[in-house]
Amino acid sequence: MCCVVYGKYFYRTNVDYAILNLSTNLPYGVSAIRRYFDNEDNNNVNWTKLNGSNISGWYGDCHFGSNTRLSWYYYPKTTSSSPWPTLGLTWGVLGRFSTQGSIYFDDEDRNNINWCYLEKWNDNTYTWDSGYSGNIPNIMDVGSNTRLYICF
């Protein structure tokens, strides 16, 4: 379950973390992770709801349907000691610090076409370095199945 929070509250700090991106832009200085989940081809019972109604199609940079593509703003750690934002509620992000857990996805077993793409912000050139990515330390393990690390 994810909640929608205005992105201006988030910034780089001293830990790696990521938040779901439901917009269509990548802000200057922020990295992005895009994960394509090849869902089960037969007897797939996945669904996505928004305000109690089933949805499919594009929502910002995420796509919901027979297969799923999720996009996250990715904040690699820096030497900053900035405090976490106060949102007035308990909230979580993808990451491995503080109180931890994980979400495991058993993706398609045959003819799996999962992929993960990382556009990482380069502080030296002020551009994004793009390319296919394997596991993203402290955020997710990818391959034929997926494990997302969560913390709050």
CORWO-V136251 format. One record per pair of residues at least 24 apart in sequence whose C-alpha atoms are under 6 Angstrom apart, sorted by the first residue. I is the first residue (numbers start at 1). GAP is how many residues later the second one is. D is the distance in Angstrom with one decimal. If there is no record, write none. Layout:
i;gap;d
I;GAP;D
I;GAP;D
This chain:
i;gap;d
12;63;5.2
13;64;5.6
13;65;5.6
13;67;5.0
13;68;6.0
13;69;5.7
14;63;4.8
14;64;5.1
14;65;5.5
14;66;5.4
14;67;5.9
15;62;4.4
16;59;5.8
16;60;4.5
16;61;4.6
17;58;5.4
17;77;5.4
17;78;4.6
18;54;5.8
18;55;5.4
18;56;4.3
18;57;5.9
18;75;5.9
18;76;5.0
19;53;5.2
19;54;5.3
19;74;5.6
20;52;4.3
21;50;5.4
21;51;4.7
21;52;5.8
22;37;5.9
22;38;4.4
22;39;5.8
23;37;4.1
23;38;5.9
24;36;4.6
24;37;5.2
29;92;5.8
31;42;5.9
31;43;4.8
31;88;5.6
31;89;4.5
31;90;5.0
32;40;5.7
32;41;4.8
32;42;5.1
32;86;5.8
32;87;5.1
33;38;5.6
33;39;5.2
33;84;5.8
33;85;4.7
34;36;5.8
34;37;4.4
34;82;5.7
34;83;5.1
35;34;5.6
35;35;5.4
35;80;5.9
35;81;4.4
36;32;5.9
36;33;4.3
36;78;5.3
36;79;5.2
37;30;6.0
37;31;5.1
37;77;5.2
38;29;5.3
38;69;6.0
38;70;5.6
38;75;5.8
38;76;5.2
39;28;5.1
39;68;5.3
39;69;5.1
40;68;4.4
91;61;5.8
92;59;5.4
92;60;4.1
93;57;5.7
93;58;5.8
94;45;5.6
94;55;5.4
94;56;4.4
95;43;5.2
95;44;4.8
95;54;5.3
95;55;5.2
95;56;5.7
96;42;5.1
99;52;5.3
99;53;5.6
100;50;5.8
100;51;4.4
101;49;5.2
102;46;5.4
102;47;4.4
102;48;5.3
103;44;5.6
103;45;5.1
104;42;5.8
104;43;4.5
105;40;5.9
105;41;5.0
106;39;5.3
107;38;5.0
